[in-house]
Amino acid sequence: MTIQNGCFFMIHCLIEAKFDYTLSNTQKQWNIFHYAAASESKYNNRALKIYQYFIRLGYNDRFDVVDGDGNSVYDIAVVKSNFDIAKEMIESKYLSSADRALRLVSSQEILNNQNEFNIASEYFKYLSESDDSVWKEAVNILKTRRTFI
């Protein structure tokens, strides 16, 4: 709950107390990144700040861990409309527009399987409005392949 609610003071205390960030919740099988990605951030960027804080600490080896439902941290970020986190995750792993486009195709499939068509449209619109030319090219690749929603 500390991560999901974005309490920086408590997060800092947990880290100082040598909290094991590799642990996952036994019920959902979520790690700290799943909780950050699921955080409410519509009115602030607290989830992004938490995510960036953990990255600065070198805690970036848990992104690809899937939960009990098979969702990665990235998948959770997109489904919960934390597009800024999802975008940064892709940027940290994929430099070319073609690689980003391939990752976006899998995002679209996940959202379609969960009947989250509106979220998919919002996410791709968010990315296409980016000032980054690599993102614009990635979205254009999807459009030309007709995989774009």
Residue frames as qw, qx, qy, qz and C-alpha x, y, z in Angstrom:
[[0.000, 0.884, 0.468, 0.000, 0.00, 0.00, 0.00],
 [0.344, -0.714, 0.091, 0.603, 2.88, 2.36, 0.70],
 [0.311, -0.097, 0.595, 0.735, 4.04, 2.14, -2.92],
 [0.113, 0.554, 0.732, 0.380, 0.55, 2.31, -4.39],
 [0.154, -0.902, -0.382, 0.127, -0.37, 5.35, -2.29],
 [0.495, 0.664, -0.034, 0.559, 2.90, 7.07, -3.11],
 [0.498, -0.867, 0.026, 0.005, 4.12, 7.88, 0.39],
 [0.568, 0.650, -0.380, 0.334, 7.71, 8.92, -0.31],
 [0.297, -0.668, 0.531, -0.430, 8.59, 9.16, 3.38],
 [0.861, -0.193, 0.416, -0.221, 7.59, 5.55, 4.03],
 [0.878, 0.460, -0.086, 0.103, 9.25, 4.35, 0.82],
 [0.266, 0.736, -0.490, 0.385, 12.48, 5.97, 1.92],
 [0.541, -0.509, 0.542, -0.393, 12.15, 4.39, 5.37],
 [0.967, 0.074, 0.211, -0.119, 11.59, 0.95, 3.86],
 [0.722, 0.596, -0.251, 0.247, 14.67, 1.33, 1.67],
 [0.034, -0.716, 0.541, -0.441, 16.77, 2.51, 4.62],
 [0.711, -0.326, 0.522, -0.341, 15.57, -0.56, 6.54],
 [0.049, -0.342, 0.886, 0.308, 16.89, -2.74, 3.67],
 [0.741, 0.308, 0.345, -0.487, 13.46, -3.70, 2.32],
 [0.421, -0.085, 0.811, 0.398, 13.83, -6.55, -0.17],
 [0.412, 0.469, -0.103, -0.775, 12.48, -5.02, -3.35],
 [0.259, 0.192, -0.855, -0.405, 12.53, -8.40, -5.12],
 [0.213, 0.205, 0.878, -0.377, 9.68, -9.72, -2.99],
 [0.308, -0.204, -0.554, -0.746, 6.29, -10.25, -4.55],
 [0.583, -0.123, 0.344, -0.726, 2.87, -10.23, -2.93],
 [0.220, -0.056, 0.974, 0.022, 1.80, -13.85, -2.53],
 [0.478, 0.511, 0.609, -0.374, -1.81, -13.22, -3.49],
 [0.521, 0.806, 0.057, -0.274, -1.38, -11.12, -6.67],
 [0.817, -0.011, 0.248, 0.520, 2.29, -11.91, -7.24],
 [0.256, 0.922, 0.053, 0.284, 2.97, -8.19, -7.68],
 [0.647, -0.115, -0.202, 0.726, 6.32, -6.58, -6.97],
 [0.156, -0.608, -0.219, 0.747, 6.96, -2.92, -6.11],
 [0.014, -0.165, 0.470, 0.867, 6.87, -1.96, -9.78],
 [0.128, -0.452, -0.822, -0.323, 3.45, -3.54, -10.31],
 [0.216, -0.716, -0.548, 0.375, 2.14, -1.43, -7.43],
 [0.138, -0.483, 0.112, 0.857, 3.77, 1.75, -8.75],
 [0.019, -0.051, -0.688, -0.724, 2.37, 1.04, -12.23],
 [0.207, -0.547, -0.793, -0.172, -1.12, 0.53, -10.77],
 [0.199, -0.424, -0.412, 0.781, -1.04, 3.73, -8.71],
 [0.198, 0.870, 0.451, 0.005, -3.59, 6.43, -9.31],
 [0.425, -0.320, 0.138, 0.835, -1.80, 9.24, -11.09],
 [0.270, 0.699, 0.554, 0.363, -4.48, 10.98, -13.08],
 [0.106, -0.971, -0.162, -0.138, -4.11, 14.20, -11.09],
 [0.293, -0.847, 0.430, 0.109, -0.41, 14.02, -10.24],
 [0.709, 0.501, -0.496, -0.006, 2.73, 12.26, -11.41],
 [0.550, -0.597, 0.524, -0.259, 3.48, 10.50, -8.13],
 [0.956, 0.054, 0.287, 0.004, 3.57, 7.04, -9.74],
 [0.683, 0.656, -0.135, 0.292, 6.12, 8.23, -12.30],
 [0.070, -0.810, 0.456, -0.363, 8.26, 9.80, -9.57],
 [0.782, -0.379, 0.467, -0.163, 8.21, 6.55, -7.57],
 [0.920, 0.341, 0.140, 0.131, 9.12, 4.60, -10.66],
 [0.449, 0.777, -0.256, 0.359, 12.00, 7.00, -11.45],
 [0.409, -0.729, 0.462, -0.296, 13.18, 6.86, -7.83],
 [0.900, -0.164, 0.404, -0.016, 13.46, 3.08, -7.97],
 [0.790, 0.561, 0.001, 0.246, 15.29, 3.28, -11.31],
 [0.108, 0.851, -0.381, 0.344, 17.84, 5.69, -9.80],
 [0.620, -0.539, 0.528, -0.216, 18.39, 3.12, -7.03],
 [0.152, 0.405, -0.865, -0.252, 19.12, 0.49, -9.67],
 [0.492, 0.120, 0.787, -0.354, 15.94, -1.50, -9.06],
 [0.544, 0.453, -0.232, -0.667, 15.20, -2.04, -12.74],
 [0.121, 0.237, -0.946, -0.186, 15.56, -5.82, -12.91],
 [0.260, 0.254, 0.856, -0.369, 11.93, -6.55, -12.00],
 [0.378, 0.330, -0.156, -0.851, 10.11, -5.05, -15.02],
 [0.506, 0.167, -0.697, -0.480, 9.49, -8.29, -16.83],
 [0.061, 0.057, 0.928, -0.364, 8.17, -10.20, -13.83],
 [0.418, -0.293, -0.534, -0.674, 4.60, -11.27, -14.53],
 [0.450, -0.223, 0.502, -0.704, 1.84, -11.45, -11.96],
 [0.450, 0.075, 0.864, -0.214, -0.58, -14.31, -11.33],
 [0.615, 0.627, 0.357, -0.318, -2.63, -13.24, -14.35],
 [0.740, 0.239, 0.380, 0.501, 0.39, -13.10, -16.66],
 [0.195, 0.950, 0.126, 0.208, 0.65, -9.29, -16.74],
 [0.633, 0.100, -0.198, 0.742, 4.04, -7.59, -16.66],
 [0.216, -0.555, -0.274, 0.755, 4.68, -4.28, -14.96],
 [0.005, -0.114, 0.421, 0.900, 4.46, -2.64, -18.38],
 [0.213, -0.402, -0.794, -0.402, 1.05, -4.25, -19.04],
 [0.289, -0.649, -0.601, 0.367, -0.27, -2.98, -15.69],
 [0.169, -0.406, 0.004, 0.898, 1.00, 0.54, -16.41],
 [0.115, -0.076, -0.573, -0.808, -0.85, 0.64, -19.73],
 [0.304, -0.495, -0.793, -0.183, -4.08, -0.89, -18.40],
 [0.330, -0.680, -0.471, 0.455, -4.09, 1.56, -15.46],
 [0.289, 0.896, 0.205, 0.268, -3.42, 4.48, -17.86],
 [0.457, -0.776, 0.225, 0.372, -0.01, 5.25, -16.41],
 [0.757, 0.628, 0.089, 0.160, 1.22, 5.95, -19.91],
 [0.073, 0.903, -0.398, 0.142, 4.22, 7.99, -18.76],
 [0.595, -0.469, 0.652, -0.038, 5.61, 4.96, -16.90],
 [0.853, 0.285, 0.433, 0.058, 4.88, 2.61, -19.81],
 [0.513, 0.846, -0.083, 0.114, 6.53, 5.03, -22.23],
 [0.143, -0.816, 0.550, -0.107, 9.66, 5.31, -20.08],
 [0.772, -0.214, 0.598, -0.012, 9.85, 1.53, -19.75],
 [0.805, 0.511, 0.265, 0.142, 9.85, 1.10, -23.52],
 [0.276, 0.921, -0.235, 0.141, 12.32, 3.95, -23.99],
 [0.415, -0.695, 0.585, -0.054, 14.75, 2.31, -21.57],
 [0.738, -0.077, 0.665, 0.081, 14.68, -0.97, -23.49],
 [0.619, 0.475, 0.536, 0.322, 14.01, -0.13, -27.13],
 [0.209, -0.516, 0.137, 0.820, 15.82, 2.60, -29.01],
 [0.018, -0.009, 0.637, 0.770, 14.56, 2.16, -32.56],
 [0.545, 0.108, 0.047, -0.830, 11.08, 2.96, -33.79],
 [0.663, 0.099, -0.658, -0.342, 10.74, -0.54, -35.27],
 [0.353, -0.028, -0.853, 0.384, 11.49, -2.20, -31.91],
 [0.214, 0.117, 0.456, -0.856, 9.09, 0.15, -30.14],
 [0.611, 0.108, -0.293, -0.727, 6.39, -0.59, -32.72],
 [0.574, 0.015, -0.816, -0.066, 6.79, -4.33, -32.13],
 [0.148, -0.115, -0.756, 0.627, 6.37, -3.81, -28.38],
 [0.372, 0.134, 0.149, -0.906, 3.31, -1.67, -29.00],
 [0.602, 0.019, -0.623, -0.498, 1.71, -4.45, -31.04],
 [0.437, -0.153, -0.852, 0.247, 1.90, -6.73, -28.00],
 [0.075, 0.154, 0.460, -0.871, 0.40, -3.91, -25.89],
 [0.509, 0.083, -0.241, -0.822, -2.49, -3.64, -28.30],
 [0.580, -0.056, -0.788, -0.201, -3.08, -7.40, -28.16],
 [0.243, -0.162, -0.771, 0.565, -3.16, -7.37, -24.36],
 [0.239, 0.193, 0.254, -0.917, -5.60, -4.48, -24.27],
 [0.565, 0.059, -0.479, -0.669, -7.80, -6.03, -26.93],
 [0.492, -0.101, -0.863, 0.053, -7.88, -9.31, -25.00],
 [0.161, -0.307, -0.665, 0.662, -9.01, -7.41, -21.92],
 [0.079, 0.750, 0.600, 0.266, -11.62, -5.43, -23.90],
 [0.300, -0.717, -0.128, 0.616, -9.82, -2.19, -23.11],
 [0.529, 0.535, 0.406, 0.519, -10.20, -0.61, -26.54],
 [0.040, -0.975, -0.121, -0.182, -10.60, 2.92, -25.19],
 [0.569, -0.723, 0.276, 0.279, -7.40, 2.66, -23.16],
 [0.708, 0.070, 0.458, 0.532, -5.55, 1.37, -26.23],
 [0.327, 0.779, 0.321, 0.428, -6.77, 4.34, -28.27],
 [0.283, -0.958, 0.035, -0.031, -5.79, 6.79, -25.51],
 [0.712, -0.473, 0.348, 0.387, -2.35, 5.20, -25.15],
 [0.626, 0.272, 0.440, 0.583, -1.55, 5.33, -28.86],
 [0.117, 0.912, 0.222, 0.324, -2.84, 8.90, -29.06],
 [0.500, -0.839, 0.142, 0.160, -0.62, 9.84, -26.10],
 [0.707, -0.238, 0.429, 0.510, 2.41, 8.32, -27.83],
 [0.501, 0.545, 0.432, 0.514, 1.64, 9.88, -31.20],
 [0.043, -0.966, -0.127, -0.222, 1.47, 13.33, -29.59],
 [0.721, -0.512, 0.084, 0.459, 4.95, 12.90, -28.13],
 [0.156, 0.922, -0.254, -0.246, 7.64, 15.36, -29.18],
 [0.473, -0.418, 0.732, 0.256, 9.95, 12.40, -29.74],
 [0.532, 0.474, -0.431, -0.555, 10.26, 11.61, -33.46],
 [0.121, 0.185, -0.975, -0.029, 11.05, 7.95, -32.70],
 [0.313, 0.294, 0.771, -0.470, 7.63, 7.57, -31.06],
 [0.519, 0.544, 0.011, -0.659, 5.88, 9.27, -33.95],
 [0.387, 0.421, -0.736, -0.362, 7.61, 6.91, -36.36],
 [0.066, -0.022, 0.977, -0.201, 6.72, 3.88, -34.21],
 [0.442, 0.432, 0.549, -0.562, 3.04, 4.82, -34.21],
 [0.495, 0.575, -0.291, -0.583, 3.18, 5.46, -37.97],
 [0.143, 0.268, -0.939, -0.162, 4.62, 1.98, -38.49],
 [0.246, 0.243, 0.872, -0.345, 1.59, 0.57, -36.68],
 [0.471, 0.566, 0.181, -0.652, -0.76, 2.69, -38.76],
 [0.409, 0.512, -0.576, -0.488, 0.77, 1.50, -42.03],
 [0.113, 0.101, -0.988, -0.012, 0.54, -2.12, -40.91],
 [0.560, -0.335, -0.357, -0.668, -3.10, -1.53, -40.03],
 [0.551, -0.251, -0.738, 0.297, -2.53, -2.88, -36.54],
 [0.042, 0.049, -0.318, 0.946, -3.29, 0.54, -35.10],
 [0.035, 0.569, 0.786, -0.239, -6.66, 0.96, -33.41]]
